[in-house]
Amino acid sequence: MLKYFNNIPIYYNYIDLSVNNQIDNIINLVEFSQDKDWGDNNFFTSAFNYGDGINVLNAYKLTELKEQIDNHFKKYINKNVNYKIESWFTLIEKGYYSHVHDHMADYSGIYYYNTNGDDGDLFFTDESSKLNIKPERGKILIFPSTLKHGVEINKTNNKRISIAFNIKLHKKREVAPPVF
């Protein structure tokens, strides 16, 4: 399924909640921290605990979710491609939000593990428009990484937890022509 923001397709669909069983088994092991440069009430993430090449899908062996992300990504772009994925958990507690940002990748996405639906909409924005998308447990979204996005303030007591990811396509290396 697609929504559009300024003619740019944003893919969304739902993943069978059985993938949450794997997350349930490891979520208490995840260490969340915060980048204070982003502001005091900005979200918590597991990204800083893995250094370069972050990938909680591999680190915690979340194979079912990784397969589902792969299936949905291929539906979105409608072709089979090779890519590298980076992934991390995000935690947004009461009074917290995510600042407007984009990513240095080809595509980005979110899987909602724990949400009550009222704990902060995802939004896409530019100078003249804004599109809000309600979080739903089991929902996956995939979009071009250049889209500016953020998360509204969580005004509930629910701890919203999601897995964010970046997809970097393997580019074909150009072969230099022979020199004579």
C-alpha positions as CSV (number, residue, x, y, z in Angstrom):
1,M,0.0,0.0,0.0
2,L,1.2,3.5,-0.8
3,K,0.7,7.0,0.6
4,Y,2.2,9.9,-1.2
5,F,4.0,13.0,0.1
6,N,4.6,15.5,-2.7
7,N,4.3,12.7,-5.3
8,I,6.9,10.6,-3.4
9,P,5.6,7.1,-2.6
10,I,5.7,6.0,1.0
11,Y,5.2,2.2,1.4
12,Y,3.2,0.9,4.4
13,N,1.9,-2.5,5.3
14,Y,1.5,-4.8,8.2
15,I,3.7,-7.6,9.5
16,D,2.4,-10.7,11.3
17,L,2.8,-9.9,15.0
18,S,4.4,-13.3,15.6
19,V,7.8,-11.6,14.7
20,N,7.4,-9.7,18.0
21,N,8.0,-13.0,19.9
22,Q,11.7,-12.7,18.9
23,I,11.8,-9.1,20.1
24,D,10.0,-10.0,23.3
25,N,12.9,-12.3,24.2
26,I,15.6,-9.7,23.8
27,I,14.0,-6.2,24.4
28,N,15.2,-6.1,28.1
29,L,18.8,-6.6,26.9
30,V,18.7,-3.5,24.6
31,E,20.7,-0.5,26.0
32,F,19.1,2.8,25.1
33,S,21.0,6.1,25.2
34,Q,20.4,9.7,24.1
35,D,22.4,12.2,22.1
36,K,22.2,15.4,24.1
37,D,23.2,17.4,21.1
38,W,19.8,16.6,19.7
39,G,18.0,18.2,22.7
40,D,17.0,17.0,26.2
41,N,13.6,15.6,25.1
42,N,14.8,13.9,22.0
43,F,14.3,10.2,21.7
44,F,16.5,7.4,23.0
45,T,18.2,4.9,20.6
46,S,20.3,1.8,20.7
47,A,22.3,3.1,17.7
48,F,25.2,4.5,19.8
49,N,26.0,1.1,21.3
50,Y,27.1,-0.6,18.1
51,G,29.4,1.9,16.4
52,D,29.6,1.9,12.6
53,G,27.6,-0.7,10.8
54,I,24.8,-0.8,13.4
55,N,22.5,-3.7,12.9
56,V,20.2,-4.9,15.7
57,L,18.5,-7.3,13.3
58,N,21.8,-9.3,13.2
59,A,23.1,-8.5,16.7
60,Y,19.9,-9.9,18.3
61,K,19.2,-12.6,15.6
62,L,15.8,-11.1,14.6
63,T,15.7,-13.3,11.5
64,E,11.9,-13.3,11.0
65,L,11.7,-9.5,11.1
66,K,14.7,-9.2,8.8
67,E,13.0,-11.5,6.3
68,Q,9.8,-9.5,6.5
69,I,11.6,-6.2,5.9
70,D,13.3,-7.8,2.9
71,N,9.9,-9.0,1.5
72,H,8.3,-5.6,2.0
73,F,11.2,-3.7,0.6
74,K,11.2,-5.8,-2.6
75,K,7.4,-5.2,-3.0
76,Y,8.0,-1.5,-2.6
77,I,10.7,-1.2,-5.2
78,N,9.3,-4.0,-7.4
79,K,12.6,-5.6,-8.1
80,N,15.3,-7.9,-6.6
81,V,18.4,-5.9,-5.6
82,N,21.4,-6.4,-3.3
83,Y,21.7,-4.1,-0.3
84,K,23.1,-3.6,3.1
85,I,20.8,-2.9,6.0
86,E,21.5,-0.9,9.2
87,S,19.0,-1.1,12.1
88,W,18.5,0.2,15.6
89,F,15.8,0.5,18.2
90,T,14.2,3.8,19.2
91,L,12.4,4.5,22.4
92,I,10.1,7.5,22.8
93,E,8.7,8.0,26.3
94,K,6.2,10.6,27.6
95,G,7.3,14.1,26.8
96,Y,9.8,13.0,24.2
97,Y,9.9,13.3,20.4
98,S,12.2,12.9,17.4
99,H,13.6,16.0,15.7
100,V,13.2,16.5,12.0
101,H,15.9,14.7,10.1
102,D,16.8,12.6,7.1
103,H,19.2,9.7,6.6
104,M,22.3,9.1,4.5
105,A,21.0,6.0,2.7
106,D,18.9,5.1,-0.2
107,Y,15.8,4.0,1.7
108,S,14.7,4.2,5.4
109,G,12.0,2.5,7.3
110,I,10.3,1.8,10.6
111,Y,8.7,-1.2,12.2
112,Y,6.4,-0.5,15.2
113,Y,7.0,-3.0,17.9
114,N,5.1,-1.3,20.8
115,T,2.7,1.6,20.3
116,N,-0.7,2.6,21.6
117,G,-1.4,4.6,18.4
118,D,-1.5,7.9,20.3
119,D,2.2,8.1,21.4
120,G,3.4,10.4,18.6
121,D,2.7,10.4,14.9
122,L,5.4,10.0,12.4
123,F,5.4,13.0,10.1
124,F,7.0,14.0,6.8
125,T,7.6,17.6,6.2
126,D,9.1,20.2,3.8
127,E,8.8,24.0,3.6
128,S,5.2,24.0,2.6
129,S,3.5,20.8,3.6
130,K,3.3,18.0,6.2
131,L,1.9,14.5,6.3
132,N,1.2,12.7,9.6
133,I,1.0,8.9,9.8
134,K,-0.3,7.2,13.0
135,P,1.8,4.5,14.5
136,E,0.2,1.1,14.6
137,R,1.6,-2.1,16.2
138,G,2.9,-4.3,13.4
139,K,3.0,-1.6,10.8
140,I,6.0,-1.2,8.6
141,L,6.9,1.9,6.5
142,I,9.6,2.3,3.9
143,F,10.4,5.6,2.2
144,P,13.3,7.3,0.3
145,S,15.9,8.4,2.9
146,T,16.0,11.9,1.7
147,L,12.5,12.6,3.0
148,K,12.6,14.9,6.1
149,H,10.7,13.3,8.9
150,G,10.3,13.3,12.7
151,V,8.0,12.1,15.5
152,E,5.4,14.3,17.3
153,I,5.7,14.5,21.2
154,N,4.5,11.4,23.0
155,K,1.8,12.8,25.4
156,T,0.9,9.3,26.8
157,N,2.5,7.1,29.5
158,N,3.2,4.4,26.9
159,K,6.8,3.7,26.0
160,R,6.8,3.6,22.2
161,I,9.4,1.3,20.8
162,S,10.2,0.8,17.1
163,I,13.0,-0.5,15.0
164,A,14.3,1.9,12.4
165,F,16.4,0.9,9.5
166,N,18.4,2.2,6.5
167,I,18.8,0.4,3.3
168,K,21.9,1.1,1.2
169,L,21.8,-0.4,-2.3
170,H,24.9,-2.1,-3.6
171,K,25.9,0.1,-6.6
172,K,27.4,-1.6,-9.6
173,R,31.0,-0.7,-9.9
174,E,31.8,0.9,-13.2
175,V,34.6,-0.7,-15.0
176,A,37.1,1.7,-16.5
177,P,37.7,1.3,-20.2
178,P,41.0,-0.2,-21.1
179,V,43.8,2.2,-21.8
180,F,45.9,1.6,-24.9
